[in-house]
Structures are given as structure tokens and as C-alpha cells.
Amino acid sequence: MEKLKVGIAGYGIVGVRRHKFIDENPHLEVKAICDIRFKSEEPISGVICHHDFNKLIEEDLDVLFVCLPNDVAPTATISGLEKGLHVFCEKPPGKTVQDIRDVMAVEEKNPHLKLKYGFNHRYHDSVIETLNIIKSQRFGKVINIRGVYGKSAFTSWPRPEPGDPSVWRTNLNVAGGGILLDQGIHMVDLIRCMAGDIKEVKSYVSNNYWSYDVEDNAFALMKTEDDAVVFLHSTATQWRHQFLLEVFMEQGACILSGILSGSKSYGQETLTILYREDDDAGNPREQTTTYIKDNSWKLEIEEFADSVINDRPISEGRSIDALKSMELVFDIYNSDEKWKKHMEEKL
């Protein structure tokens, strides 16, 4: 079988990383890339380079990977689908909820094409094991969840000035949101996977420290359709990078701490399983597993390639998943009346 011809739109940190793992997949081959920062269109290692996305989309391709800023990602995704390409788009799917709805309208007209969103954290080993435990109901139903996902800044140092157009993640009109939409959406997605849909949201959202138009902290207290209570803190003032997700069930718990990443700044990825017993006096038996290899990027691309080649439905990162996670992110934003007004004034 001939390899599927891949184009990558956006060749920053994520685009380069996707390229690495696409190259490792026997069914995919990168033929062309584009990025507005390219000063030359000379090929790199045999790969065609373009400055202009419109030139990329005219290449002979089967698959498009979209690794672009939030304001243009949905347009690129729609262009790919309309061109007859299978599309893999990074999260978030856009800067507004309407963006993903617009994409889904085009997807519906092209049911033979595959569309997948890069909710990469679903493929981490600690997450996969936790989801298996929850689905098996070996510890009963989920009672509550606590999650913290944070880093020390939006960008690398030195710190850019507020409103600096070169740093799109701090520009509300480009990004659509701050730390919650950019990073916290991963944990929003995992919470939905583990506890189901959310029916009630209370929140506090602020930009008191970095003073960008986008938020640097979001605190949310939520309740699921099954009345499980969820607390989430998404933050860009976590001076020591942290990923912590605690899932409490009737007869035990899963504590996910640290997550393997390209920056390696979130510490070891571990899963601690607690086994509750009536006579444990608050000191239950526990077992901790440490994961030393990040298989998530490889597994995610394998699943996408398999769905394209064998015409299987996308199992993780479907457009409906992207829509529901985006809706929940903006429910958190809009639950804080002051922040809702701030966004309405700025956008």
C-alpha cells in the first residue's frame, strides 16, 4: 500500500513534533509543510516548504495536519475537508464554540472523510489505565474529582509585553481564551471522559498577575449529570509546573500525578491506585505505577492512520468531543459575570 501523503500547516513546536511521529508511522509520509515564518520555499530534506497555506493546500495530499493558532485553525480545517482531505487538527478546535460548529457543518457534508482533534492526553498510559478502571466499575461510580493543571507563564522568558502581537496565546482576539482554553482544555476533556457531561458550573476567572487580555487563572466548581462534584484549577501562576488529577470512586481512587511531556517539566508520570476498605482507618492499601515512556503521540497518530486506511470511525478526539469540551470551557468563562463582560468588551 502506498503511503498517505501528509501536509502540515504550521511548523512551530507542535508541527515539528507531529512531523517526527508521522515519520515513524509506516503508513504516512510528510510531503509538504507551511509556516508564515519560512523565509524561503526551498525544500527541507526533500519536503516541500511553503510560506502560504493556500499553496500547501494545492499540493497532492491525502491528509492535512493543522497546527495553527486558534483564529485560523478552523478555516484551515474547513479548507482541508472541502479539498477532500482527511484532517487532524490540534486542540483547541478554534477560538469560539461557533468555530467548531462551523467545522462540523462541513464535516457532515463529507462523511467519507476523517476528522480528528488532538486531545493528546487521552493516550497517556496513566489516563488509559484510569479510564479502564472507571469503565470496569471495579470501584463503583465516580463520586468527585479534583484537578490542577498549571505552569509558570504563557511563554518562555524573557516575558513579552502585554499585547505583544508576536505572542498569539496572550492575544484574546487571536486565541479566544487564555490558560484554560490553551492548556486546561486537556483536563476539561479528561474530566468529561471520566465523569460524564457537566450540568452546573460556578467559576472565578482572573488575569490579576500577568495582566494580559486572556485569563491566567480559572477556578471552576462543577456538578455532573450523575451529581459527581468536580473542582478544576487551570493556572499560569503555578511556579512549579503541575499536573494532578484525583478521581474518587465509591471503593477506591485513582491519583494521576505528573505527565510526560516534551518539556519534561511536569515530573514523573505516576498513577496511584487506592483500595478503600471499611476498616482501613483512612490509611488504605495503595499501589503506585511510574511510567517512563510517553507513547501518547505515537498511539494518537496510529489511531488516526488506522481510521483513514481501514475506514474505521474516529474513537478518540471526535468533533463532538471537541464541541462539548469547548462548550464547557466557555461555560466556565461565562459563569463568572465579571469575566464574561470582560470578554464581551474585548472581542
PyMOL commands that set and color helices and strands:
alter all, ss='L'
color gray80, all
select helices_A, chain A and resi 13-23+53-56+73-82+97-109+120-123+125-136+168-170+172-175+179-195+296-309+319-335+337-346
alter helices_A, ss='H'
color red, helices_A
select strands_A, chain A and resi 4-9+28-34+48-50+63-66+86-90+115-118+142-150+198-206+217-224+229-235+242-249+252-257+269-275+285-291
alter strands_A, ss='S'
color yellow, strands_A
deselect
rebuild
show_as cartoon
